[in-house]
């Protein structure tokens, strides 16, 4: 049986004495500065940062796209939760395109300019992780 331990509260985050955290509003994409802001129609929201990692959410409305952008040296791991997202990655040998659907994960290496497209008639929702506690977005 565990002891009754009360966490400290900071907005939507509960922090326990061990350093464990519970974030209550992790699926809000409000283009906050903490998430690096938006890119065209692609909105972002910050959920949590810890241990050298950042996790947030991205949402892309049906028929919309992001603007070309990159995340400096930060690799993005994108888990599609709902819908599908077509990626155009500007690699060293030219543009590459692929589509990730719900349940699939796309990995975009740091520094590569890329764009996201939603070709479906439903919103695309993604959980995104980067290898930095401070996400960077550079629209180009």
Protein Blocks (a to p, Z undefined) as FASTA:
>chain_A
ZZddddddehjaccdfkopacdfklmbcehpaklopaehjbccddfbdcehiacdddddd
ehiacddddehjaccddddfbhcdddddddfkopcdddddehiacdddehiacddddfbf
bdcdddddddbfbdcdddZZ
